[in-house]
Amino acid sequence: MTTTTADHTTKTTGSTGAKTQFTQATDKARAFAKARPGATAALAGVVGLALLNTLRGR
């Protein structure tokens, strides 16, 4: 929710600000993935192996 005060400044509530930041972060991640598909695949592989090793230890 956005409100405008008497001095014409706009204030945004926390949930909308967090939503905006999340959207910006996902847009950056998509742009990175499109620009560098090899690096994205390597990163996904490393994260996948780390997850498997974490679950294997249980």
mmCIF file as gemmi writes it, N, C-alpha and C atoms, coordinates in Angstrom:
data_model
loop_
_atom_site.group_PDB
_atom_site.id
_atom_site.type_symbol
_atom_site.label_atom_id
_atom_site.label_alt_id
_atom_site.label_comp_id
_atom_site.label_asym_id
_atom_site.label_entity_id
_atom_site.label_seq_id
_atom_site.pdbx_PDB_ins_code
_atom_site.Cartn_x
_atom_site.Cartn_y
_atom_site.Cartn_z
_atom_site.occupancy
_atom_site.B_iso_or_equiv
_atom_site.pdbx_formal_charge
_atom_site.auth_seq_id
_atom_site.auth_asym_id
_atom_site.pdbx_PDB_model_num
ATOM 1 N N . MET Axp A 1 ? 0.84 -1.174 0 1 0 ? 1 A 1
ATOM 2 C CA . MET Axp A 1 ? 0 0 0 1 0 ? 1 A 1
ATOM 3 C C . MET Axp A 1 ? 0.887 1.239 0 1 0 ? 1 A 1
ATOM 4 N N . THR Axp A 2 ? 0.558 2.201 -0.831 1 0 ? 2 A 1
ATOM 5 C CA . THR Axp A 2 ? 1.318 3.436 -0.939 1 0 ? 2 A 1
ATOM 6 C C . THR Axp A 2 ? 0.462 4.586 -0.448 1 0 ? 2 A 1
ATOM 7 N N . THR Axp A 3 ? 1.056 5.439 0.381 1 0 ? 3 A 1
ATOM 8 C CA . THR Axp A 3 ? 0.339 6.604 0.886 1 0 ? 3 A 1
ATOM 9 C C . THR Axp A 3 ? 1.152 7.855 0.591 1 0 ? 3 A 1
ATOM 10 N N . THR Axp A 4 ? 0.467 8.951 0.365 1 0 ? 4 A 1
ATOM 11 C CA . THR Axp A 4 ? 1.121 10.232 0.127 1 0 ? 4 A 1
ATOM 12 C C . THR Axp A 4 ? 0.845 11.137 1.315 1 0 ? 4 A 1
ATOM 13 N N . THR Axp A 5 ? 1.897 11.715 1.862 1 0 ? 5 A 1
ATOM 14 C CA . THR Axp A 5 ? 1.759 12.571 3.037 1 0 ? 5 A 1
ATOM 15 C C . THR Axp A 5 ? 1.523 14.013 2.617 1 0 ? 5 A 1
ATOM 16 N N . ALA Axp A 6 ? 1.336 14.874 3.608 1 0 ? 6 A 1
ATOM 17 C CA . ALA Axp A 6 ? 1.031 16.276 3.338 1 0 ? 6 A 1
ATOM 18 C C . ALA Axp A 6 ? 2.17 16.984 2.602 1 0 ? 6 A 1
ATOM 19 N N . ASP Axp A 7 ? 3.416 16.557 2.84 1 0 ? 7 A 1
ATOM 20 C CA . ASP Axp A 7 ? 4.539 17.206 2.16 1 0 ? 7 A 1
ATOM 21 C C . ASP Axp A 7 ? 4.862 16.529 0.819 1 0 ? 7 A 1
ATOM 22 N N . HIS Axp A 8 ? 3.893 15.763 0.294 1 0 ? 8 A 1
ATOM 23 C CA . HIS Axp A 8 ? 3.96 15.149 -1.029 1 0 ? 8 A 1
ATOM 24 C C . HIS Axp A 8 ? 5.074 14.111 -1.167 1 0 ? 8 A 1
ATOM 25 N N . THR Axp A 9 ? 5.416 13.44 -0.07 1 0 ? 9 A 1
ATOM 26 C CA . THR Axp A 9 ? 6.345 12.317 -0.154 1 0 ? 9 A 1
ATOM 27 C C . THR Axp A 9 ? 5.53 11.03 -0.142 1 0 ? 9 A 1
ATOM 28 N N . THR Axp A 10 ? 6.026 10.053 -0.807 1 0 ? 10 A 1
ATOM 29 C CA . THR Axp A 10 ? 5.314 8.782 -0.905 1 0 ? 10 A 1
ATOM 30 C C . THR Axp A 10 ? 5.976 7.768 0.018 1 0 ? 10 A 1
ATOM 31 N N . LYS Axp A 11 ? 5.157 7.076 0.792 1 0 ? 11 A 1
ATOM 32 C CA . LYS Axp A 11 ? 5.661 6.039 1.682 1 0 ? 11 A 1
ATOM 33 C C . LYS Axp A 11 ? 5.053 4.709 1.27 1 0 ? 11 A 1
ATOM 34 N N . THR Axp A 12 ? 5.881 3.676 1.302 1 0 ? 12 A 1
ATOM 35 C CA . THR Axp A 12 ? 5.436 2.351 0.911 1 0 ? 12 A 1
ATOM 36 C C . THR Axp A 12 ? 5.542 1.434 2.118 1 0 ? 12 A 1
ATOM 37 N N . THR Axp A 13 ? 4.555 0.552 2.28 1 0 ? 13 A 1
ATOM 38 C CA . THR Axp A 13 ? 4.606 -0.384 3.388 1 0 ? 13 A 1
ATOM 39 C C . THR Axp A 13 ? 5.67 -1.432 3.131 1 0 ? 13 A 1
ATOM 40 N N . GLY Axp A 14 ? 6.041 -2.175 4.17 1 0 ? 14 A 1
ATOM 41 C CA . GLY Axp A 14 ? 7.113 -3.151 4.079 1 0 ? 14 A 1
ATOM 42 C C . GLY Axp A 14 ? 6.848 -4.269 3.096 1 0 ? 14 A 1
ATOM 43 N N . SER Axp A 15 ? 5.638 -4.777 3.041 1 0 ? 15 A 1
ATOM 44 C CA . SER Axp A 15 ? 5.388 -5.923 2.172 1 0 ? 15 A 1
ATOM 45 C C . SER Axp A 15 ? 5.547 -5.561 0.701 1 0 ? 15 A 1
ATOM 46 N N . THR Axp A 16 ? 5.138 -4.386 0.315 1 0 ? 16 A 1
ATOM 47 C CA . THR Axp A 16 ? 5.276 -3.972 -1.077 1 0 ? 16 A 1
ATOM 48 C C . THR Axp A 16 ? 6.746 -3.752 -1.416 1 0 ? 16 A 1
ATOM 49 N N . GLY Axp A 17 ? 7.499 -3.185 -0.498 1 0 ? 17 A 1
ATOM 50 C CA . GLY Axp A 17 ? 8.919 -2.982 -0.722 1 0 ? 17 A 1
ATOM 51 C C . GLY Axp A 17 ? 9.654 -4.297 -0.865 1 0 ? 17 A 1
ATOM 52 N N . ALA Axp A 18 ? 9.306 -5.273 -0.037 1 0 ? 18 A 1
ATOM 53 C CA . ALA Axp A 18 ? 9.932 -6.588 -0.124 1 0 ? 18 A 1
ATOM 54 C C . ALA Axp A 18 ? 9.565 -7.269 -1.435 1 0 ? 18 A 1
ATOM 55 N N . LYS Axp A 19 ? 8.337 -7.095 -1.861 1 0 ? 19 A 1
ATOM 56 C CA . LYS Axp A 19 ? 7.886 -7.682 -3.12 1 0 ? 19 A 1
ATOM 57 C C . LYS Axp A 19 ? 8.657 -7.075 -4.287 1 0 ? 19 A 1
ATOM 58 N N . THR Axp A 20 ? 8.887 -5.785 -4.236 1 0 ? 20 A 1
ATOM 59 C CA . THR Axp A 20 ? 9.636 -5.1 -5.283 1 0 ? 20 A 1
ATOM 60 C C . THR Axp A 20 ? 11.078 -5.589 -5.317 1 0 ? 20 A 1
ATOM 61 N N . GLN Axp A 21 ? 11.689 -5.739 -4.149 1 0 ? 21 A 1
ATOM 62 C CA . GLN Axp A 21 ? 13.069 -6.216 -4.093 1 0 ? 21 A 1
ATOM 63 C C . GLN Axp A 21 ? 13.174 -7.646 -4.603 1 0 ? 21 A 1
ATOM 64 N N . PHE Axp A 22 ? 12.202 -8.485 -4.261 1 0 ? 22 A 1
ATOM 65 C CA . PHE Axp A 22 ? 12.211 -9.86 -4.743 1 0 ? 22 A 1
ATOM 66 C C . PHE Axp A 22 ? 12.081 -9.9 -6.262 1 0 ? 22 A 1
ATOM 67 N N . THR Axp A 23 ? 11.203 -9.064 -6.792 1 0 ? 23 A 1
ATOM 68 C CA . THR Axp A 23 ? 11.011 -9.005 -8.242 1 0 ? 23 A 1
ATOM 69 C C . THR Axp A 23 ? 12.286 -8.539 -8.932 1 0 ? 23 A 1
ATOM 70 N N . GLN Axp A 24 ? 12.947 -7.549 -8.363 1 0 ? 24 A 1
ATOM 71 C CA . GLN Axp A 24 ? 14.191 -7.06 -8.949 1 0 ? 24 A 1
ATOM 72 C C . GLN Axp A 24 ? 15.27 -8.132 -8.91 1 0 ? 24 A 1
ATOM 73 N N . ALA Axp A 25 ? 15.335 -8.878 -7.813 1 0 ? 25 A 1
ATOM 74 C CA . ALA Axp A 25 ? 16.344 -9.929 -7.691 1 0 ? 25 A 1
ATOM 75 C C . ALA Axp A 25 ? 16.096 -11.049 -8.694 1 0 ? 25 A 1
ATOM 76 N N . THR Axp A 26 ? 14.839 -11.431 -8.885 1 0 ? 26 A 1
ATOM 77 C CA . THR Axp A 26 ? 14.548 -12.486 -9.855 1 0 ? 26 A 1
ATOM 78 C C . THR Axp A 26 ? 14.811 -12.016 -11.279 1 0 ? 26 A 1
ATOM 79 N N . ASP Axp A 27 ? 14.554 -10.748 -11.552 1 0 ? 27 A 1
ATOM 80 C CA . ASP Axp A 27 ? 14.853 -10.204 -12.88 1 0 ? 27 A 1
ATOM 81 C C . ASP Axp A 27 ? 16.356 -10.221 -13.148 1 0 ? 27 A 1
ATOM 82 N N . LYS Axp A 28 ? 17.15 -9.891 -12.151 1 0 ? 28 A 1
ATOM 83 C CA . LYS Axp A 28 ? 18.605 -9.929 -12.297 1 0 ? 28 A 1
ATOM 84 C C . LYS Axp A 28 ? 19.091 -11.356 -12.516 1 0 ? 28 A 1
ATOM 85 N N . ALA Axp A 29 ? 18.503 -12.308 -11.781 1 0 ? 29 A 1
ATOM 86 C CA . ALA Axp A 29 ? 18.888 -13.711 -11.934 1 0 ? 29 A 1
ATOM 87 C C . ALA Axp A 29 ? 18.549 -14.219 -13.33 1 0 ? 29 A 1
ATOM 88 N N . ARG Axp A 30 ? 17.385 -13.848 -13.846 1 0 ? 30 A 1
ATOM 89 C CA . ARG Axp A 30 ? 17.005 -14.254 -15.203 1 0 ? 30 A 1
ATOM 90 C C . ARG Axp A 30 ? 17.956 -13.664 -16.237 1 0 ? 30 A 1
ATOM 91 N N . ALA Axp A 31 ? 18.306 -12.401 -16.065 1 0 ? 31 A 1
ATOM 92 C CA . ALA Axp A 31 ? 19.222 -11.756 -17.004 1 0 ? 31 A 1
ATOM 93 C C . ALA Axp A 31 ? 20.593 -12.43 -16.97 1 0 ? 31 A 1
ATOM 94 N N . PHE Axp A 32 ? 21.057 -12.796 -15.777 1 0 ? 32 A 1
ATOM 95 C CA . PHE Axp A 32 ? 22.34 -13.493 -15.638 1 0 ? 32 A 1
ATOM 96 C C . PHE Axp A 32 ? 22.279 -14.846 -16.328 1 0 ? 32 A 1
ATOM 97 N N . ALA Axp A 33 ? 21.174 -15.569 -16.134 1 0 ? 33 A 1
ATOM 98 C CA . ALA Axp A 33 ? 21.022 -16.902 -16.727 1 0 ? 33 A 1
ATOM 99 C C . ALA Axp A 33 ? 20.995 -16.828 -18.255 1 0 ? 33 A 1
ATOM 100 N N . LYS Axp A 34 ? 20.364 -15.798 -18.8 1 0 ? 34 A 1
ATOM 101 C CA . LYS Axp A 34 ? 20.312 -15.648 -20.256 1 0 ? 34 A 1
ATOM 102 C C . LYS Axp A 34 ? 21.672 -15.246 -20.826 1 0 ? 34 A 1
ATOM 103 N N . ALA Axp A 35 ? 22.395 -14.407 -20.102 1 0 ? 35 A 1
ATOM 104 C CA . ALA Axp A 35 ? 23.677 -13.915 -20.588 1 0 ? 35 A 1
ATOM 105 C C . ALA Axp A 35 ? 24.787 -14.954 -20.446 1 0 ? 35 A 1
ATOM 106 N N . ARG Axp A 36 ? 24.72 -15.78 -19.393 1 0 ? 36 A 1
ATOM 107 C CA . ARG Axp A 36 ? 25.789 -16.743 -19.107 1 0 ? 36 A 1
ATOM 108 C C . ARG Axp A 36 ? 25.209 -18.122 -18.801 1 0 ? 36 A 1
ATOM 109 N N . PRO Axp A 37 ? 24.729 -18.83 -19.82 1 0 ? 37 A 1
ATOM 110 C CA . PRO Axp A 37 ? 24.112 -20.132 -19.55 1 0 ? 37 A 1
ATOM 111 C C . PRO Axp A 37 ? 25.1 -21.166 -18.998 1 0 ? 37 A 1
ATOM 112 N N . GLY Axp A 38 ? 26.348 -21.103 -19.398 1 0 ? 38 A 1
ATOM 113 C CA . GLY Axp A 38 ? 27.349 -22.046 -18.887 1 0 ? 38 A 1
ATOM 114 C C . GLY Axp A 38 ? 27.608 -21.845 -17.405 1 0 ? 38 A 1
ATOM 115 N N . ALA Axp A 39 ? 27.74 -20.601 -17.007 1 0 ? 39 A 1
ATOM 116 C CA . ALA Axp A 39 ? 27.97 -20.297 -15.591 1 0 ? 39 A 1
ATOM 117 C C . ALA Axp A 39 ? 26.753 -20.675 -14.755 1 0 ? 39 A 1
ATOM 118 N N . THR Axp A 40 ? 25.57 -20.5 -15.316 1 0 ? 40 A 1
ATOM 119 C CA . THR Axp A 40 ? 24.348 -20.86 -14.61 1 0 ? 40 A 1
ATOM 120 C C . THR Axp A 40 ? 24.277 -22.373 -14.418 1 0 ? 40 A 1
ATOM 121 N N . ALA Axp A 41 ? 24.638 -23.134 -15.434 1 0 ? 41 A 1
ATOM 122 C CA . ALA Axp A 41 ? 24.63 -24.594 -15.321 1 0 ? 41 A 1
ATOM 123 C C . ALA Axp A 41 ? 25.658 -25.059 -14.295 1 0 ? 41 A 1
ATOM 124 N N . ALA Axp A 42 ? 26.829 -24.45 -14.291 1 0 ? 42 A 1
ATOM 125 C CA . ALA Axp A 42 ? 27.853 -24.811 -13.313 1 0 ? 42 A 1
ATOM 126 C C . ALA Axp A 42 ? 27.394 -24.5 -11.893 1 0 ? 42 A 1
ATOM 127 N N . LEU Axp A 43 ? 26.782 -23.348 -11.714 1 0 ? 43 A 1
ATOM 128 C CA . LEU Axp A 43 ? 26.274 -22.972 -10.393 1 0 ? 43 A 1
ATOM 129 C C . LEU Axp A 43 ? 25.188 -23.933 -9.931 1 0 ? 43 A 1
ATOM 130 N N . ALA Axp A 44 ? 24.288 -24.299 -10.832 1 0 ? 44 A 1
ATOM 131 C CA . ALA Axp A 44 ? 23.221 -25.244 -10.487 1 0 ? 44 A 1
ATOM 132 C C . ALA Axp A 44 ? 23.812 -26.599 -10.117 1 0 ? 44 A 1
ATOM 133 N N . GLY Axp A 45 ? 24.843 -27.02 -10.83 1 0 ? 45 A 1
ATOM 134 C CA . GLY Axp A 45 ? 25.499 -28.29 -10.515 1 0 ? 45 A 1
ATOM 135 C C . GLY Axp A 45 ? 26.164 -28.282 -9.157 1 0 ? 45 A 1
ATOM 136 N N . VAL Axp A 46 ? 26.854 -27.207 -8.83 1 0 ? 46 A 1
ATOM 137 C CA . VAL Axp A 46 ? 27.524 -27.1 -7.533 1 0 ? 46 A 1
ATOM 138 C C . VAL Axp A 46 ? 26.506 -27.088 -6.402 1 0 ? 46 A 1
ATOM 139 N N . VAL Axp A 47 ? 25.435 -26.33 -6.569 1 0 ? 47 A 1
ATOM 140 C CA . VAL Axp A 47 ? 24.391 -26.271 -5.539 1 0 ? 47 A 1
ATOM 141 C C . VAL Axp A 47 ? 23.715 -27.634 -5.397 1 0 ? 47 A 1
ATOM 142 N N . GLY Axp A 48 ? 23.478 -28.317 -6.517 1 0 ? 48 A 1
ATOM 143 C CA . GLY Axp A 48 ? 22.871 -29.639 -6.481 1 0 ? 48 A 1
ATOM 144 C C . GLY Axp A 48 ? 23.745 -30.646 -5.759 1 0 ? 48 A 1
ATOM 145 N N . LEU Axp A 49 ? 25.041 -30.644 -6.051 1 0 ? 49 A 1
ATOM 146 C CA . LEU Axp A 49 ? 25.952 -31.551 -5.358 1 0 ? 49 A 1
ATOM 147 C C . LEU Axp A 49 ? 26.03 -31.247 -3.864 1 0 ? 49 A 1
ATOM 148 N N . ALA Axp A 50 ? 26.039 -29.987 -3.515 1 0 ? 50 A 1
ATOM 149 C CA . ALA Axp A 50 ? 26.067 -29.616 -2.101 1 0 ? 50 A 1
ATOM 150 C C . ALA Axp A 50 ? 24.815 -30.098 -1.391 1 0 ? 50 A 1
ATOM 151 N N . LEU Axp A 51 ? 23.675 -29.981 -2.041 1 0 ? 51 A 1
ATOM 152 C CA . LEU Axp A 51 ? 22.422 -30.442 -1.458 1 0 ? 51 A 1
ATOM 153 C C . LEU Axp A 51 ? 22.426 -31.958 -1.289 1 0 ? 51 A 1
ATOM 154 N N . LEU Axp A 52 ? 22.891 -32.675 -2.309 1 0 ? 52 A 1
ATOM 155 C CA . LEU Axp A 52 ? 22.952 -34.132 -2.216 1 0 ? 52 A 1
ATOM 156 C C . LEU Axp A 52 ? 23.895 -34.579 -1.103 1 0 ? 52 A 1
ATOM 157 N N . ASN Axp A 53 ? 25.033 -33.93 -0.983 1 0 ? 53 A 1
ATOM 158 C CA . ASN Axp A 53 ? 25.976 -34.29 0.075 1 0 ? 53 A 1
ATOM 159 C C . ASN Axp A 53 ? 25.407 -33.987 1.452 1 0 ? 53 A 1
ATOM 160 N N . THR Axp A 54 ? 24.638 -32.93 1.557 1 0 ? 54 A 1
ATOM 161 C CA . THR Axp A 54 ? 24.014 -32.594 2.837 1 0 ? 54 A 1
ATOM 162 C C . THR Axp A 54 ? 22.992 -33.65 3.207 1 0 ? 54 A 1
ATOM 163 N N . LEU Axp A 55 ? 22.174 -34.068 2.259 1 0 ? 55 A 1
ATOM 164 C CA . LEU Axp A 55 ? 21.137 -35.068 2.536 1 0 ? 55 A 1
ATOM 165 C C . LEU Axp A 55 ? 21.733 -36.46 2.757 1 0 ? 55 A 1
ATOM 166 N N . ARG Axp A 56 ? 22.854 -36.736 2.129 1 0 ? 56 A 1
ATOM 167 C CA . ARG Axp A 56 ? 23.499 -38.053 2.274 1 0 ? 56 A 1
ATOM 168 C C . ARG Axp A 56 ? 23.999 -38.261 3.695 1 0 ? 56 A 1
ATOM 169 N N . GLY Axp A 57 ? 24.377 -37.19 4.36 1 0 ? 57 A 1
ATOM 170 C CA . GLY Axp A 57 ? 24.927 -37.294 5.714 1 0 ? 57 A 1
ATOM 171 C C . GLY Axp A 57 ? 23.894 -37.588 6.776 1 0 ? 57 A 1
ATOM 172 N N . ARG Axp A 58 ? 22.638 -37.605 6.457 1 0 ? 58 A 1
ATOM 173 C CA . ARG Axp A 58 ? 21.613 -37.839 7.468 1 0 ? 58 A 1
ATOM 174 C C . ARG Axp A 58 ? 21.488 -39.252 7.83 1 0 ? 58 A 1
